[in-house]
Amino acid sequence: AGKAAKQAIIAVARKLLLALNAMVRDNAAYQA
């Protein structure tokens, strides 16, 4: 795995984190 591969993995991981954050935030908003 080269530098580009590592950056791609980081980009995907960040996208997943953002999606999880949005889901948690939306769930909290619906419950409030």
N, CA, C and O atoms as a GROMACS GRO file, in nm:
protein
  128
    1ALA      N    1   0.086  -0.121   0.000
    1ALA     CA    2   0.000   0.000   0.000
    1ALA      C    3   0.088   0.124   0.000
    1ALA      O    4   0.167   0.145   0.092
    2GLY      N    5   0.074   0.205  -0.103
    2GLY     CA    6   0.155   0.326  -0.113
    2GLY      C    7   0.088   0.444  -0.046
    2GLY      O    8  -0.010   0.429   0.028
    3LYS      N    9   0.142   0.562  -0.073
    3LYS     CA   10   0.088   0.684  -0.010
    3LYS      C   11  -0.055   0.710  -0.059
    3LYS      O   12  -0.142   0.748   0.019
    4ALA      N   13  -0.078   0.690  -0.189
    4ALA     CA   14  -0.211   0.716  -0.246
    4ALA      C   15  -0.314   0.623  -0.183
    4ALA      O   16  -0.425   0.665  -0.151
    5ALA      N   17  -0.277   0.496  -0.165
    5ALA     CA   18  -0.370   0.400  -0.105
    5ALA      C   19  -0.405   0.442   0.036
    5ALA      O   20  -0.521   0.434   0.077
    6LYS      N   21  -0.304   0.486   0.111
    6LYS     CA   22  -0.329   0.528   0.251
    6LYS      C   23  -0.422   0.649   0.253
    6LYS      O   24  -0.513   0.656   0.336
    7GLN      N   25  -0.401   0.742   0.161
    7GLN     CA   26  -0.487   0.861   0.156
    7GLN      C   27  -0.629   0.822   0.119
    7GLN      O   28  -0.725   0.879   0.171
    8ALA      N   29  -0.644   0.724   0.029
    8ALA     CA   30  -0.777   0.679  -0.011
    8ALA      C   31  -0.849   0.617   0.107
    8ALA      O   32  -0.968   0.643   0.130
    9ILE      N   33  -0.777   0.534   0.184
    9ILE     CA   34  -0.837   0.470   0.302
    9ILE      C   35  -0.879   0.577   0.403
    9ILE      O   36  -0.987   0.568   0.461
   10ILE      N   37  -0.794   0.677   0.423
   10ILE     CA   38  -0.826   0.784   0.518
   10ILE      C   39  -0.949   0.860   0.471
   10ILE      O   40  -1.035   0.897   0.552
   11ALA      N   41  -0.959   0.885   0.340
   11ALA     CA   42  -1.073   0.958   0.285
   11ALA      C   43  -1.202   0.880   0.309
   11ALA      O   44  -1.303   0.938   0.348
   12VAL      N   45  -1.198   0.749   0.285
   12VAL     CA   46  -1.317   0.665   0.306
   12VAL      C   47  -1.354   0.662   0.454
   12VAL      O   48  -1.471   0.672   0.489
   13ALA      N   49  -1.253   0.647   0.540
   13ALA     CA   50  -1.279   0.642   0.684
   13ALA      C   51  -1.342   0.773   0.730
   13ALA      O   52  -1.435   0.772   0.811
   14ARG      N   53  -1.292   0.885   0.678
   14ARG     CA   54  -1.347   1.015   0.717
   14ARG      C   55  -1.492   1.027   0.672
   14ARG      O   56  -1.576   1.081   0.743
   15LYS      N   57  -1.521   0.976   0.550
   15LYS     CA   58  -1.658   0.982   0.498
   15LYS      C   59  -1.751   0.900   0.588
   15LYS      O   60  -1.863   0.942   0.617
   16LEU      N   61  -1.702   0.782   0.631
   16LEU     CA   62  -1.783   0.698   0.719
   16LEU      C   63  -1.807   0.769   0.852
   16LEU      O   64  -1.919   0.767   0.904
   17LEU      N   65  -1.703   0.832   0.906
   17LEU     CA   66  -1.718   0.904   1.033
   17LEU      C   67  -1.820   1.015   1.020
   17LEU      O   68  -1.904   1.034   1.109
   18LEU      N   69  -1.814   1.090   0.910
   18LEU     CA   70  -1.909   1.199   0.890
   18LEU      C   71  -2.051   1.144   0.879
   18LEU      O   72  -2.144   1.202   0.933
   19ALA      N   73  -2.068   1.032   0.809
   19ALA     CA   74  -2.200   0.972   0.794
   19ALA      C   75  -2.252   0.927   0.930
   19ALA      O   76  -2.369   0.948   0.961
   20LEU      N   77  -2.166   0.865   1.011
   20LEU     CA   78  -2.207   0.820   1.145
   20LEU      C   79  -2.246   0.940   1.230
   20LEU      O   80  -2.347   0.936   1.300
   21ASN      N   81  -2.166   1.046   1.224
   21ASN     CA   82  -2.196   1.167   1.300
   21ASN      C   83  -2.333   1.222   1.262
   21ASN      O   84  -2.411   1.259   1.349
   22ALA      N   85  -2.362   1.226   1.132
   22ALA     CA   86  -2.490   1.278   1.084
   22ALA      C   87  -2.605   1.191   1.135
   22ALA      O   88  -2.708   1.242   1.178
   23MET      N   89  -2.586   1.058   1.130
   23MET     CA   90  -2.691   0.966   1.177
   23MET      C   91  -2.717   0.986   1.326
   23MET      O   92  -2.832   0.992   1.368
   24VAL      N   93  -2.612   0.996   1.404
   24VAL     CA   94  -2.628   1.015   1.549
   24VAL      C   95  -2.697   1.148   1.577
   24VAL      O   96  -2.786   1.155   1.661
   25ARG      N   97  -2.655   1.253   1.505
   25ARG     CA   98  -2.714   1.385   1.525
   25ARG      C   99  -2.863   1.383   1.488
   25ARG      O  100  -2.946   1.438   1.560
   26ASP      N  101  -2.896   1.319   1.376
   26ASP     CA  102  -3.036   1.313   1.332
   26ASP      C  103  -3.119   1.234   1.432
   26ASP      O  104  -3.231   1.273   1.465
   27ASN      N  105  -3.065   1.122   1.480
   27ASN     CA  106  -3.139   1.040   1.578
   27ASN      C  107  -3.166   1.121   1.704
   27ASN      O  108  -3.276   1.116   1.759
   28ALA      N  109  -3.066   1.195   1.750
   28ALA     CA  110  -3.082   1.276   1.871
   28ALA      C  111  -3.189   1.382   1.847
   28ALA      O  112  -3.269   1.412   1.936
   29ALA      N  113  -3.190   1.441   1.727
   29ALA     CA  114  -3.286   1.546   1.695
   29ALA      C  115  -3.428   1.488   1.695
   29ALA      O  116  -3.521   1.552   1.744
   30TYR      N  117  -3.444   1.368   1.638
   30TYR     CA  118  -3.576   1.306   1.632
   30TYR      C  119  -3.627   1.272   1.771
   30TYR      O  120  -3.747   1.285   1.799
   31GLN      N  121  -3.538   1.229   1.859
   31GLN     CA  122  -3.579   1.188   1.993
   31GLN      C  123  -3.612   1.309   2.079
   31GLN      O  124  -3.694   1.299   2.170
   32ALA      N  125  -3.550   1.424   2.052
   32ALA     CA  126  -3.571   1.543   2.135
   32ALA      C  127  -3.714   1.594   2.120
   32ALA      O  128  -3.751   1.693   2.182
   0.00000   0.00000   0.00000
